[in-house]
Amino acid sequence: MATKIRLARHGRKSRPFYHVVVADSRAPRDGRFIEKIGTYNPNTNPATINLEFDRALYWLQTGAQPTETASNILSHEGVLMKKHLLDGVKKGAFDAAAAETKFEAWKSEKDAKNQVKIQKLADAGDAAAKAILEAEVKVRATMEEAIAKKKAELIAAEAAAAAPVVEIEEEVAPVEESVVEETPAAE
């Protein structure tokens, strides 16, 4: 029986979640499978992968063929690297201890890169949140200034309206009225 390591889709519309399964190559994508060896969640950044390393390695050694995406996942987790090193031990290129040290060195380097990426994403998120906060503070300050200005205008208007009105009487000189003589119109 030809077996494949592939992804079985789960999750809702536009939010995929995959199970990494070993299935008969003739079985449908989301149909019958032999064994579930892990999960893959592409919705997170970086993608979350939970894989039973030993079972995946066992199935690769017994001849299961991974699909392209499953191969990328297995490569990311180091299963393909471990298989490659174990094949080198079988051929006599190096011993098992050397293979294990090479794998551990590769794994630690990979983990360090992942931690740097996670830290960079966290820093970028913090910087974006800080920029948004600063913009909100500026907007709030301008709104508070406008409110303070309006309050000052209202207080000044109320003070002017509430102040007693003092009328100042000016002495007005009498204006002499000039007498206009009416001339009879020419008839």
ZAROMI-113094 format. One line per field, with one value per residue (C-alpha): residue number from 1; residue in one letter; x, y, z. Coordinates in steps of 0.001 Angstrom, whole numbers, plus 524288, in hexadecimal, padded with zeros to 5 digits. Layout:
REM ZAROMI-113094
markol	[NUM;...]
lumvex	[a;...]
px	[X;...]
py	[Y;...]
pz	[Z;...]
***
This chain:
REM ZAROMI-113094
markol	[1;2;3;4;5;6;7;8;9;10;11;12;13;14;15;16;17;18;19;20;21;22;23;24;25;26;27;28;29;30;31;32;33;34;35;36;37;38;39;40;41;42;43;44;45;46;47;48;49;50;51;52;53;54;55;56;57;58;59;60;61;62;63;64;65;66;67;68;69;70;71;72;73;74;75;76;77;78;79;80;81;82;83;84;85;86;87;88;89;90;91;92;93;94;95;96;97;98;99;100;101;102;103;104;105;106;107;108;109;110;111;112;113;114;115;116;117;118;119;120;121;122;123;124;125;126;127;128;129;130;131;132;133;134;135;136;137;138;139;140;141;142;143;144;145;146;147;148;149;150;151;152;153;154;155;156;157;158;159;160;161;162;163;164;165;166;167;168;169;170;171;172;173;174;175;176;177;178;179;180;181;182;183;184;185;186;187]
lumvex	[m;a;t;k;i;r;l;a;r;h;g;r;k;s;r;p;f;y;h;v;v;v;a;d;s;r;a;p;r;d;g;r;f;i;e;k;i;g;t;y;n;p;n;t;n;p;a;t;i;n;l;e;f;d;r;a;l;y;w;l;q;t;g;a;q;p;t;e;t;a;s;n;i;l;s;h;e;g;v;l;m;k;k;h;l;l;d;g;v;k;k;g;a;f;d;a;a;a;a;e;t;k;f;e;a;w;k;s;e;k;d;a;k;n;q;v;k;i;q;k;l;a;d;a;g;d;a;a;a;k;a;i;l;e;a;e;v;k;v;r;a;t;m;e;e;a;i;a;k;k;k;a;e;l;i;a;a;e;a;a;a;a;a;p;v;v;e;i;e;e;e;v;a;p;v;e;e;s;v;v;e;e;t;p;a;a;e]
px	[80000;80562;8049E;8056F;807DC;7FE84;7F5BA;7E756;7E006;7D7B5;7D30E;7C8D5;7C801;7D3DF;7DA1B;7E0BA;7E67B;7ED3E;7F003;7FC93;7F89F;7FE0A;7F416;7F2B5;7F59F;7E866;7E097;7DA43;7E0C2;7D809;7D41D;7D975;7E742;7F065;7F61D;7F5C3;8039C;801B0;7FAD6;7FDE8;7F7A9;7FB3C;7F2B9;7FCFA;80974;8126F;80A4C;80824;80CA9;80AD2;810E7;813B5;821D9;8247A;8182E;81ACC;828B8;823C7;81A3B;8248E;82DCD;82348;82104;81611;81719;81420;80CB4;81359;80D4A;80F27;81D57;81F2E;8195B;821D9;82DC9;82AAD;82998;8361D;83051;83606;84353;84325;83F59;84A6B;8543A;84F52;850B9;85EC8;8610A;85B85;864BF;8704F;87353;873FD;86FD1;86320;86969;86E71;8610F;85A94;863FF;861C4;85320;85399;85C1C;852A6;846E1;84CA5;8500D;84240;83C37;844B5;84022;83203;833AF;839B1;82E27;82455;82B59;82BC0;81D21;81A72;822E5;81C17;80EE9;8135D;8186E;80BAA;803C4;80C74;80AC5;7FBFE;7FC13;80440;7FAF3;7EF55;7F611;7F863;7EA3A;7E590;7EE72;7E933;7DB2D;7DDCB;7E38A;7D78C;7CE7F;7D63F;7D590;7C6C6;7C508;7CD06;7C4A7;7B822;7BD07;7C0A9;7B353;7AC56;7B47E;7B130;7A2BE;7A271;7A9D1;7A0E2;79EB0;7A33A;79DEB;7A620;79E61;7A50C;7A11A;79C65;79CEA;7900F;7900C;78A4D;78048;78167;77508;77317;76AB0;76166;76161;75557;75691;75627;74938]
py	[80000;80D52;816B5;82574;82F63;83A6A;844C0;842CE;84FB5;8535C;86057;869C1;871A5;87A80;87552;86888;85F25;852E0;8456B;83F1F;83126;824C4;81F98;8161C;81D91;81986;81F16;82C8E;83882;839B7;82B71;81F2C;81F72;815F1;81EAB;82CE0;8315E;83FCD;84CB9;858F1;8663F;87055;87AE2;87EB4;8862A;87E7D;87281;868DF;85AFB;84FB2;8433C;835DF;835AE;82731;822A0;82B8D;82670;8185F;81A66;820E2;81587;80BAD;81259;81C2F;82730;834EA;83E93;84B77;852E6;84784;846A7;8551D;852E7;846E3;84E51;859C1;850AF;8495F;83C0C;83BCD;84018;83538;82B3E;8301D;82EBF;82126;81D0D;821E3;8196F;80D7F;81002;81180;81FC9;822BA;81CAC;81EB5;827BE;830EA;830CE;83443;83F9A;844E9;84426;84ACA;855C5;857BB;85761;86168;86A8C;86928;86BE7;87809;87D44;87AC3;881FB;88D9D;88DD9;88D14;897F9;8A075;89E91;8A1E5;8AE2B;8B25F;8B07C;8B857;8C342;8C3A9;8C42C;8CF12;8D6F6;8D56E;8D9B8;8E5C8;8E980;8E80D;8F07F;8FB3D;8FAE6;8FB4A;906EB;90EB1;90B7B;90FAB;91C8B;91F0E;91BDD;924BB;92FD1;92E47;92E01;93A71;94102;93CA9;94188;94E9A;94F96;94C40;9561B;9609C;95D46;95CE2;969A0;97544;97E26;98BD7;99609;9A1D4;9ADE3;9B74E;9C533;9C77E;9D51F;9D96E;9D92D;9E52C;9E238;9E9E4;9EEFF;9EBCE;9F56E;9EFF7;9F698;9F605;9EDEE;9F4F4;9F3D1]
pz	[80000;7FC27;8078E;80792;8122E;80F44;81513;8182D;81899;82436;82999;824E3;81876;8166F;8230E;81F52;82925;82478;829F1;82528;82216;81C2A;8127D;80744;7FACA;7F532;800AF;7FF3E;80527;81112;81126;81757;81CB5;8236D;82DF6;8321A;834E8;83768;834EF;82D36;82FA6;8253E;82B8E;835A0;832E6;83269;82F01;83A23;83792;8411C;83BF8;841AF;83D46;83F74;8386F;82CD7;82BFC;82CD3;821A2;8192B;81B7F;817E9;80AC6;80C97;802AE;807B1;7FF54;7FC3A;8079E;810FD;80C8D;80FD1;81D52;81FC6;81B19;82406;82FB2;82C19;82910;81B58;82096;82AB0;82034;81795;822AA;8262D;817E1;81886;82499;81D5A;81204;81B3A;81864;82712;833E5;83B6C;84583;83AF0;83480;8416C;843FB;83638;83820;8457B;84005;834B4;83DC0;84740;83BF5;8368E;843E0;8457B;83843;83BFB;848E0;841CD;83869;84388;84AD4;83E96;83C8C;84AC6;849E8;83D66;843F5;84FC6;84701;83F71;84C07;85132;844A6;84565;8539B;8507A;84574;84E99;858DD;84EC0;84A56;85863;85B6B;84FDF;853B5;861CA;85CEB;85488;85FF5;8691C;85F22;85DB6;86C83;86DCA;86362;86A3E;87766;87154;86AC7;87779;87EEC;87506;8759D;88477;886A4;88A0C;87EB3;881D4;878C6;876BA;87384;86ADA;869FA;85C96;8574F;851B4;8433F;83D11;83346;82722;821A8;813CB;80CFC;803B5;7F6DE;7EF18;7E344;7D699;7D0B0]
***
